[in-house]
């Protein structure tokens, strides 16, 4: 099978002399944008901003990014003014967001930044307790979800201040503040039925990167773990995950069907799934595979159950089918790389009546 032509933007960073430039190939055309003599940290920052803008709606970069605004931000980052006021800093930051993100997000950021200014004074000397108290006040006055949005806005602003040279590189009062995580909805787990799984795998086989769906459904790997999986990590009997969400290694045995599927494309090195290795590249490719391509191939399922097209439902399907077959939930947790407590909360309901623990009958009169 030949490798498909690149259609979607995948920006990469190149250095020529003392200047950096961002290059990408999209819609069978080549694009380039020069950043000039900026530092490598600044260049990497702009690469992320470009990737976010390009991923927005598959737009051309000319439509997603206004070059003058980007150049103004580059000038600010390269020639930081220590006397600049905080209002001016926020204006500059909002201009940067307007140049790189969708129109709605900068307005939200401005709201949270100006609200923070009124409640805690200067952002440049704020402490972690002050910012934490501000985030809590946002949740009380608006909503818990807005607390996390405010945190993202503040974290991004402090990151930008450090990159622009307005704050010391080691000054990050947001470091000790974590996002509010809502308890998981145990009734909201989405899985694929056995008959649907066959259709899904057949549809995935029509794309070269469809092997990722096989690995998710039949081995339960997370999206990031699939992207990092290399052929040297695939043996005749198992898959070795070198870096999981918890930072620990783990092994998942190969099912017969997955063993046969992997053998068709087995190589000695390289990544198993042909996604771009840069962060935004593989994230974009993974999202489009399950959100755009597969629903188009399986329109009946997509119309009735659009929520099934995601990497978490694939992983839930793997675990729930094992639970239905009577496999120990502790073993399932080990293969998934989850804690036994989380695994039991999610999948105990799928243990069939036939596989129930007969010792419970000892209480019967």
C-alpha positions as a Markdown table, in Angstrom:
| # | Residue | x | y | z |
|---|---|---|---|---|
| 1 | Unk | 0.0 | 0.0 | 0.0 |
| 2 | Unk | 1.4 | 3.4 | -1.0 |
| 3 | Unk | 1.7 | 6.1 | 1.5 |
| 4 | Unk | -1.1 | 8.7 | 1.1 |
| 5 | Unk | -0.1 | 12.2 | 0.0 |
| 6 | Unk | 0.0 | 14.7 | 2.8 |
| 7 | Unk | -3.1 | 16.8 | 2.8 |
| 8 | Unk | -3.3 | 18.4 | 6.2 |
| 9 | Unk | -0.8 | 21.0 | 7.6 |
| 10 | Unk | 2.1 | 19.5 | 9.6 |
| 11 | Unk | 4.5 | 22.4 | 10.4 |
| 12 | Unk | 8.2 | 21.7 | 11.2 |
| 13 | Unk | 11.0 | 24.0 | 12.4 |
| 14 | Unk | 14.1 | 24.6 | 10.3 |
| 15 | Unk | 17.2 | 26.7 | 11.1 |
| 16 | Unk | 19.2 | 28.4 | 8.4 |
| 17 | Unk | 22.2 | 30.4 | 9.7 |
| 18 | Unk | 21.1 | 32.3 | 12.8 |
| 19 | Unk | 17.4 | 32.5 | 11.7 |
| 20 | Unk | 14.5 | 30.1 | 12.1 |
| 21 | Unk | 11.7 | 29.4 | 9.8 |
| 22 | Unk | 8.5 | 27.3 | 9.9 |
| 23 | Unk | 7.8 | 25.1 | 6.9 |
| 24 | Unk | 4.8 | 22.9 | 6.1 |
| 25 | Unk | 3.4 | 21.0 | 3.2 |
| 26 | Unk | -0.4 | 21.1 | 2.7 |
| 27 | Unk | -2.9 | 20.5 | 0.0 |
| 28 | Unk | 0.0 | 19.5 | -2.3 |
| 29 | Unk | 1.6 | 22.9 | -1.9 |
| 30 | Unk | 4.7 | 24.1 | 0.0 |
| 31 | Unk | 4.6 | 27.0 | 2.5 |
| 32 | Unk | 7.2 | 28.8 | 4.5 |
| 33 | Unk | 7.2 | 31.6 | 7.1 |
| 34 | Unk | 10.5 | 33.2 | 8.4 |
| 35 | Unk | 10.7 | 34.0 | 12.1 |
| 36 | Unk | 14.1 | 35.8 | 11.8 |
| 37 | Unk | 16.9 | 35.7 | 14.4 |
| 38 | Unk | 14.9 | 34.5 | 17.4 |
| 39 | Unk | 16.0 | 32.1 | 20.1 |
| 40 | Unk | 15.2 | 28.4 | 19.9 |
| 41 | Unk | 12.7 | 28.7 | 22.8 |
| 42 | Unk | 10.8 | 31.4 | 21.0 |
| 43 | Unk | 10.9 | 29.4 | 17.7 |
| 44 | Unk | 9.5 | 26.4 | 19.4 |
| 45 | Unk | 6.8 | 28.6 | 21.0 |
| 46 | Unk | 5.8 | 29.9 | 17.5 |
| 47 | Unk | 5.8 | 26.4 | 16.1 |
| 48 | Unk | 3.1 | 25.4 | 18.6 |
| 49 | Unk | 1.1 | 28.6 | 17.8 |
| 50 | Unk | 1.3 | 27.8 | 14.1 |
| 51 | Unk | 0.2 | 24.2 | 14.6 |
| 52 | Unk | -2.8 | 25.4 | 16.7 |
| 53 | Unk | -3.8 | 27.8 | 14.0 |
| 54 | Unk | -3.3 | 25.4 | 11.1 |
| 55 | Unk | -5.3 | 22.7 | 12.9 |
| 56 | Unk | -8.2 | 25.1 | 13.5 |
| 57 | Unk | -10.3 | 24.4 | 10.4 |
| 58 | Unk | -7.8 | 23.0 | 8.0 |
| 59 | Unk | -7.4 | 26.6 | 6.8 |
| 60 | Unk | -4.5 | 27.9 | 4.8 |
| 61 | Unk | -2.0 | 29.8 | 7.0 |
| 62 | Unk | -2.8 | 33.1 | 5.3 |
| 63 | Unk | -6.3 | 32.8 | 6.5 |
| 64 | Unk | -5.5 | 31.6 | 10.0 |
| 65 | Unk | -2.6 | 33.9 | 10.8 |
| 66 | Unk | -2.1 | 37.6 | 10.2 |
| 67 | Unk | 1.6 | 38.0 | 9.6 |
| 68 | Unk | 1.9 | 41.6 | 10.9 |
| 69 | Unk | 0.5 | 40.5 | 14.3 |
| 70 | Unk | 2.9 | 37.6 | 14.4 |
| 71 | Unk | 5.8 | 39.9 | 13.5 |
| 72 | Unk | 4.8 | 42.3 | 16.3 |
| 73 | Unk | 4.8 | 39.5 | 18.8 |
| 74 | Unk | 8.3 | 38.4 | 17.5 |
| 75 | Unk | 9.6 | 41.9 | 18.0 |
| 76 | Unk | 8.2 | 42.0 | 21.5 |
| 77 | Unk | 9.7 | 38.6 | 22.4 |
| 78 | Unk | 13.1 | 39.7 | 20.9 |
| 79 | Unk | 13.2 | 43.2 | 22.4 |
| 80 | Unk | 11.5 | 43.0 | 25.8 |
| 81 | Unk | 10.7 | 46.4 | 27.3 |
| 82 | Unk | 11.1 | 46.2 | 31.1 |
| 83 | Unk | 9.0 | 49.4 | 31.6 |
| 84 | Unk | 6.0 | 48.1 | 29.7 |
| 85 | Unk | 2.7 | 48.4 | 31.7 |
| 86 | Unk | 0.7 | 45.3 | 32.6 |
| 87 | Unk | -2.3 | 46.6 | 30.6 |
| 88 | Unk | 0.0 | 46.9 | 27.6 |
| 89 | Unk | 1.3 | 43.4 | 28.2 |
| 90 | Unk | -2.2 | 42.0 | 28.2 |
| 91 | Unk | -3.0 | 43.9 | 25.0 |
| 92 | Unk | 0.1 | 42.4 | 23.4 |
| 93 | Unk | -0.7 | 38.9 | 24.6 |
| 94 | Unk | -4.3 | 39.2 | 23.3 |
| 95 | Unk | -2.9 | 40.4 | 19.9 |
| 96 | Unk | -0.8 | 37.3 | 19.9 |
| 97 | Unk | -3.8 | 35.1 | 20.6 |
| 98 | Unk | -5.9 | 36.8 | 18.0 |
| 99 | Unk | -3.2 | 36.1 | 15.5 |
| 100 | Unk | -2.9 | 32.4 | 16.3 |
| 101 | Unk | -6.2 | 31.2 | 17.7 |
| 102 | Unk | -9.9 | 31.3 | 17.0 |
| 103 | Unk | -11.7 | 34.6 | 17.6 |
| 104 | Unk | -13.7 | 33.4 | 20.7 |
| 105 | Unk | -10.8 | 32.3 | 22.8 |
| 106 | Unk | -8.9 | 35.7 | 23.1 |
| 107 | Unk | -12.0 | 37.4 | 24.4 |
| 108 | Unk | -12.3 | 34.8 | 27.2 |
| 109 | Unk | -8.7 | 35.2 | 28.0 |
| 110 | Unk | -9.0 | 39.0 | 28.2 |
| 111 | Unk | -12.0 | 38.6 | 30.6 |
| 112 | Unk | -10.1 | 36.3 | 33.0 |
| 113 | Unk | -6.9 | 38.4 | 32.9 |
| 114 | Unk | -8.6 | 41.7 | 33.6 |
| 115 | Unk | -10.7 | 40.1 | 36.3 |
| 116 | Unk | -7.6 | 38.7 | 37.9 |
| 117 | Unk | -6.0 | 42.2 | 37.8 |
| 118 | Unk | -8.9 | 43.6 | 39.8 |
| 119 | Unk | -8.9 | 40.9 | 42.4 |
| 120 | Unk | -5.1 | 40.3 | 43.1 |
| 121 | Unk | -3.5 | 43.5 | 41.8 |
| 122 | Unk | -0.4 | 42.9 | 39.6 |
| 123 | Unk | 0.0 | 39.6 | 37.9 |
| 124 | Unk | 3.7 | 39.9 | 37.7 |
| 125 | Unk | 4.2 | 39.6 | 41.5 |
| 126 | Unk | 1.2 | 37.4 | 42.3 |
| 127 | Unk | 1.8 | 34.4 | 44.6 |
| 128 | Unk | 0.4 | 30.9 | 44.2 |
| 129 | Unk | -2.1 | 31.3 | 47.1 |
| 130 | Unk | -3.4 | 34.6 | 45.6 |
| 131 | Unk | -3.9 | 33.0 | 42.2 |
| 132 | Unk | -5.5 | 29.9 | 43.7 |
| 133 | Unk | -7.9 | 32.1 | 45.7 |
| 134 | Unk | -8.7 | 34.0 | 42.5 |
| 135 | Unk | -9.5 | 30.7 | 40.7 |
| 136 | Unk | -11.8 | 29.7 | 43.5 |
| 137 | Unk | -13.6 | 33.0 | 43.3 |
| 138 | Unk | -14.2 | 32.5 | 39.6 |
| 139 | Unk | -15.8 | 29.1 | 40.3 |
| 140 | Unk | -18.1 | 30.7 | 42.9 |
| 141 | Unk | -19.1 | 33.6 | 40.7 |
| 142 | Unk | -19.3 | 31.9 | 37.4 |
| 143 | Unk | -19.0 | 28.1 | 37.3 |
| 144 | Unk | -16.5 | 25.3 | 38.2 |
| 145 | Unk | -15.7 | 24.8 | 34.5 |
| 146 | Unk | -14.7 | 28.5 | 34.2 |
| 147 | Unk | -12.1 | 27.9 | 36.9 |
| 148 | Unk | -10.2 | 25.6 | 34.6 |
| 149 | Unk | -10.5 | 28.0 | 31.7 |
| 150 | Unk | -9.2 | 30.8 | 33.9 |
| 151 | Unk | -6.3 | 28.6 | 34.9 |
| 152 | Unk | -5.4 | 27.9 | 31.3 |
| 153 | Unk | -5.5 | 31.6 | 30.5 |
| 154 | Unk | -3.3 | 32.5 | 33.5 |
| 155 | Unk | -0.8 | 29.6 | 32.8 |
| 156 | Unk | -0.5 | 30.7 | 29.2 |
| 157 | Unk | 0.0 | 34.3 | 30.1 |
| 158 | Unk | 2.8 | 33.5 | 32.6 |
| 159 | Unk | 4.4 | 31.2 | 30.0 |
| 160 | Unk | 4.4 | 34.0 | 27.5 |
| 161 | Unk | 5.8 | 36.5 | 30.1 |
| 162 | Unk | 8.7 | 34.2 | 30.7 |
| 163 | Unk | 9.3 | 33.6 | 27.0 |
| 164 | Unk | 9.2 | 37.3 | 26.3 |
| 165 | Unk | 11.7 | 38.0 | 29.1 |
| 166 | Unk | 9.4 | 40.0 | 31.4 |
| 167 | Unk | 9.7 | 37.4 | 34.2 |
| 168 | Unk | 12.5 | 35.1 | 35.4 |
| 169 | Unk | 12.4 | 31.7 | 33.7 |
| 170 | Unk | 12.0 | 30.0 | 37.1 |
| 171 | Unk | 9.1 | 32.1 | 38.2 |
| 172 | Unk | 5.8 | 30.2 | 37.8 |
| 173 | Unk | 3.2 | 30.7 | 40.5 |
| 174 | Unk | 0.8 | 28.5 | 38.5 |
| 175 | Unk | 3.1 | 25.4 | 38.9 |
| 176 | Unk | 1.5 | 24.3 | 42.2 |
| 177 | Unk | -2.1 | 24.7 | 41.0 |
| 178 | Unk | -3.9 | 21.7 | 39.5 |
| 179 | Unk | -7.1 | 21.7 | 37.5 |
| 180 | Unk | -10.3 | 20.7 | 39.0 |
| 181 | Unk | -11.2 | 17.2 | 37.9 |
| 182 | Unk | -14.8 | 16.1 | 38.0 |
| 183 | Unk | -15.5 | 12.6 | 39.2 |
| 184 | Unk | -15.9 | 10.2 | 36.2 |
| 185 | Unk | -19.4 | 9.5 | 35.1 |
| 186 | Unk | -19.6 | 5.7 | 35.6 |
| 187 | Unk | -22.8 | 5.5 | 33.5 |
| 188 | Unk | -21.2 | 7.3 | 30.6 |
| 189 | Unk | -18.8 | 4.6 | 29.4 |
| 190 | Unk | -19.2 | 4.0 | 25.7 |
| 191 | Unk | -18.3 | 0.6 | 24.1 |
| 192 | Unk | -18.6 | -1.0 | 20.8 |
| 193 | Unk | -20.7 | -4.2 | 20.4 |
| 194 | Unk | -19.0 | -7.3 | 19.1 |
| 195 | Unk | -20.7 | -7.1 | 15.7 |
| 196 | Unk | -19.8 | -3.5 | 15.4 |
| 197 | Unk | -16.1 | -4.2 | 16.2 |
| 198 | Unk | -15.8 | -6.3 | 13.1 |
| 199 | Unk | -17.2 | -3.5 | 10.9 |
| 200 | Unk | -14.9 | -1.0 | 12.6 |
| 201 | Unk | -11.7 | -3.0 | 12.0 |
| 202 | Unk | -12.7 | -3.7 | 8.4 |
| 203 | Unk | -13.2 | 0.1 | 7.9 |
| 204 | Unk | -9.8 | 0.8 | 9.6 |
| 205 | Unk | -8.0 | -1.5 | 7.3 |
| 206 | Unk | -8.8 | 0.8 | 4.3 |
| 207 | Unk | -6.2 | 3.2 | 5.7 |
| 208 | Unk | -2.6 | 2.6 | 6.4 |
| 209 | Unk | -2.8 | 4.2 | 9.9 |
| 210 | Unk | -5.9 | 2.1 | 10.6 |
| 211 | Unk | -3.7 | -0.3 | 12.4 |
| 212 | Unk | -3.9 | 2.1 | 15.3 |
| 213 | Unk | -7.6 | 1.2 | 15.7 |
| 214 | Unk | -6.7 | -2.5 | 15.9 |
| 215 | Unk | -4.1 | -1.8 | 18.7 |
| 216 | Unk | -6.6 | 0.3 | 20.6 |
| 217 | Unk | -9.5 | -2.2 | 20.3 |
| 218 | Unk | -7.4 | -5.4 | 20.8 |
| 219 | Unk | -4.7 | -4.2 | 23.2 |
| 220 | Unk | -6.3 | -1.2 | 25.0 |
| 221 | Unk | -3.4 | 1.2 | 24.4 |
| 222 | Unk | -4.0 | 5.0 | 24.8 |
| 223 | Unk | -3.7 | 7.2 | 21.8 |
| 224 | Unk | -0.3 | 8.6 | 22.9 |
| 225 | Unk | 1.0 | 5.1 | 23.6 |
| 226 | Unk | 0.0 | 4.0 | 20.1 |
| 227 | Unk | 1.8 | 7.0 | 18.6 |
| 228 | Unk | 5.0 | 6.2 | 20.5 |
| 229 | Unk | 4.9 | 2.5 | 19.8 |
| 230 | Unk | 7.8 | 1.2 | 17.8 |
| 231 | Unk | 8.3 | -2.1 | 16.0 |
| 232 | Unk | 11.1 | -3.1 | 18.4 |
| 233 | Unk | 8.5 | -3.0 | 21.2 |
| 234 | Unk | 6.3 | -5.6 | 19.4 |
| 235 | Unk | 7.4 | -9.2 | 20.0 |
| 236 | Unk | 5.8 | -12.5 | 18.9 |
| 237 | Unk | 3.8 | -12.7 | 22.2 |
| 238 | Unk | 3.2 | -9.2 | 23.5 |
| 239 | Unk | 3.4 | -5.4 | 23.2 |
| 240 | Unk | 5.8 | -3.5 | 25.5 |
| 241 | Unk | 4.6 | 0.0 | 26.4 |
| 242 | Unk | 7.8 | 1.9 | 27.2 |
| 243 | Unk | 6.1 | 4.9 | 28.7 |
| 244 | Unk | 2.6 | 4.8 | 30.0 |
| 245 | Unk | 0.5 | 7.6 | 31.7 |
| 246 | Unk | 1.9 | 6.6 | 35.1 |
| 247 | Unk | 5.5 | 6.6 | 33.8 |
| 248 | Unk | 5.8 | 2.8 | 34.2 |
| 249 | Unk | 6.4 | 0.1 | 31.6 |
| 250 | Unk | 3.9 | -2.6 | 31.0 |
| 251 | Unk | 3.3 | -5.6 | 28.8 |
| 252 | Unk | 0.0 | -6.6 | 27.0 |
| 253 | Unk | -0.2 | -10.1 | 25.5 |
| 254 | Unk | -1.0 | -10.2 | 21.8 |
| 255 | Unk | -4.4 | -11.7 | 20.8 |
| 256 | Unk | -4.3 | -14.1 | 17.8 |
| 257 | Unk | -6.2 | -11.6 | 15.6 |
| 258 | Unk | -3.8 | -8.7 | 16.5 |
| 259 | Unk | -0.8 | -10.9 | 16.0 |
| 260 | Unk | -1.9 | -11.8 | 12.5 |
| 261 | Unk | -2.7 | -8.1 | 11.7 |
| 262 | Unk | 0.7 | -6.8 | 13.0 |
| 263 | Unk | 2.6 | -9.5 | 11.1 |
| 264 | Unk | 1.3 | -8.1 | 7.8 |
| 265 | Unk | 3.3 | -4.9 | 8.3 |
| 266 | Unk | 6.0 | -6.1 | 10.7 |
| 267 | Unk | 9.3 | -4.1 | 10.3 |
| 268 | Unk | 12.5 | -4.1 | 12.1 |
| 269 | Unk | 12.4 | -0.5 | 13.3 |
| 270 | Unk | 10.4 | 2.8 | 13.1 |
| 271 | Unk | 7.0 | 3.6 | 14.5 |
| 272 | Unk | 4.1 | 1.1 | 14.1 |
| 273 | Unk | 1.6 | 3.7 | 13.0 |
| 274 | Unk | 2.7 | 6.1 | 10.2 |
| 275 | Unk | 1.8 | 9.3 | 12.0 |
| 276 | Unk | 4.1 | 12.3 | 12.1 |
| 277 | Unk | 6.3 | 12.1 | 15.1 |
| 278 | Unk | 6.0 | 15.8 | 16.0 |
| 279 | Unk | 3.3 | 16.4 | 18.8 |
| 280 | Unk | 0.6 | 18.2 | 16.8 |
| 281 | Unk | 1.1 | 16.1 | 13.7 |
| 282 | Unk | 0.2 | 12.8 | 15.3 |
| 283 | Unk | -2.6 | 14.3 | 17.4 |
| 284 | Unk | -4.2 | 15.8 | 14.3 |
| 285 | Unk | -3.8 | 12.6 | 12.3 |
| 286 | Unk | -5.3 | 10.5 | 15.2 |
| 287 | Unk | -8.3 | 12.8 | 15.6 |
| 288 | Unk | -9.1 | 12.9 | 11.9 |
| 289 | Unk | -8.9 | 9.1 | 11.6 |
| 290 | Unk | -11.7 | 8.6 | 14.2 |
| 291 | Unk | -13.6 | 11.8 | 13.9 |
| 292 | Unk | -13.7 | 12.3 | 10.1 |
| 293 | Unk | -12.6 | 9.2 | 8.2 |
| 294 | Unk | -14.2 | 6.3 | 10.1 |
| 295 | Unk | -17.6 | 8.0 | 10.6 |
| 296 | Unk | -17.7 | 8.5 | 6.8 |
| 297 | Unk | -17.1 | 4.8 | 6.2 |
| 298 | Unk | -19.6 | 3.7 | 8.9 |
| 299 | Unk | -22.4 | 6.3 | 8.5 |
| 300 | Unk | -25.1 | 4.2 | 10.1 |
| 301 | Unk | -23.2 | 3.8 | 13.3 |
| 302 | Unk | -22.0 | 7.4 | 13.2 |
| 303 | Unk | -25.5 | 8.7 | 12.9 |
| 304 | Unk | -26.9 | 6.7 | 15.8 |
| 305 | Unk | -23.9 | 6.7 | 18.1 |
| 306 | Unk | -21.4 | 9.5 | 17.2 |
| 307 | Unk | -20.0 | 9.2 | 20.7 |
| 308 | Unk | -18.5 | 5.8 | 19.9 |
| 309 | Unk | -15.9 | 7.3 | 17.5 |
| 310 | Unk | -13.1 | 8.1 | 19.9 |
| 311 | Unk | -10.0 | 6.5 | 21.4 |
| 312 | Unk | -11.5 | 6.2 | 24.9 |
| 313 | Unk | -14.4 | 4.1 | 23.7 |
| 314 | Unk | -12.0 | 1.8 | 21.9 |
| 315 | Unk | -10.1 | 1.3 | 25.1 |
| 316 | Unk | -13.3 | 0.8 | 27.1 |
| 317 | Unk | -14.3 | -1.8 | 24.6 |
| 318 | Unk | -11.1 | -3.8 | 25.1 |
| 319 | Unk | -11.5 | -3.8 | 28.9 |
| 320 | Unk | -15.3 | -4.4 | 29.0 |
| 321 | Unk | -15.0 | -7.5 | 26.7 |
| 322 | Unk | -12.3 | -9.0 | 28.9 |
| 323 | Unk | -14.5 | -8.4 | 32.0 |
| 324 | Unk | -17.5 | -10.0 | 30.2 |
| 325 | Unk | -15.4 | -13.0 | 29.6 |
| 326 | Unk | -14.5 | -13.4 | 33.3 |
| 327 | Unk | -10.9 | -12.1 | 33.3 |
| 328 | Unk | -9.8 | -10.8 | 36.7 |
| 329 | Unk | -10.3 | -7.0 | 37.0 |
| 330 | Unk | -6.8 | -6.8 | 38.6 |
| 331 | Unk | -5.3 | -8.3 | 35.4 |
| 332 | Unk | -7.3 | -6.0 | 33.2 |
| 333 | Unk | -6.0 | -3.0 | 35.3 |
| 334 | Unk | -2.4 | -4.2 | 34.8 |
| 335 | Unk | -2.9 | -4.5 | 31.0 |
| 336 | Unk | -4.6 | -1.1 | 30.8 |
| 337 | Unk | -2.0 | 0.6 | 33.0 |
| 338 | Unk | -4.8 | 1.9 | 35.3 |
| 339 | Unk | -5.2 | 1.5 | 39.1 |
| 340 | Unk | -7.3 | -1.5 | 40.2 |
| 341 | Unk | -9.7 | 0.9 | 42.0 |
| 342 | Unk | -10.4 | 2.8 | 38.8 |
| 343 | Unk | -10.7 | -0.3 | 36.7 |
| 344 | Unk | -13.2 | -1.9 | 39.1 |
| 345 | Unk | -15.3 | 1.3 | 39.2 |
| 346 | Unk | -15.5 | 1.3 | 35.4 |
| 347 | Unk | -15.7 | -2.4 | 34.4 |
| 348 | Unk | -17.1 | -4.4 | 37.3 |
| 349 | Unk | -20.6 | -3.9 | 35.9 |
| 350 | Unk | -19.6 | -5.8 | 32.8 |
| 351 | Unk | -18.8 | -9.0 | 34.6 |
| 352 | Unk | -21.5 | -11.4 | 33.5 |
| 353 | Unk | -23.9 | -13.1 | 35.8 |
| 354 | Unk | -22.5 | -16.5 | 34.7 |
| 355 | Unk | -19.1 | -15.4 | 36.0 |
| 356 | Unk | -20.2 | -14.2 | 39.4 |
| 357 | Unk | -18.5 | -15.3 | 42.5 |
| 358 | Unk | -20.4 | -18.4 | 43.8 |
| 359 | Unk | -19.2 | -17.8 | 47.3 |
| 360 | Unk | -21.8 | -15.2 | 47.8 |
| 361 | Unk | -24.4 | -18.0 | 47.9 |
| 362 | Unk | -23.0 | -19.0 | 51.3 |
| 363 | Unk | -25.1 | -16.3 | 52.9 |
| 364 | Unk | -28.3 | -17.8 | 51.5 |
| 365 | Unk | -30.7 | -19.4 | 54.2 |
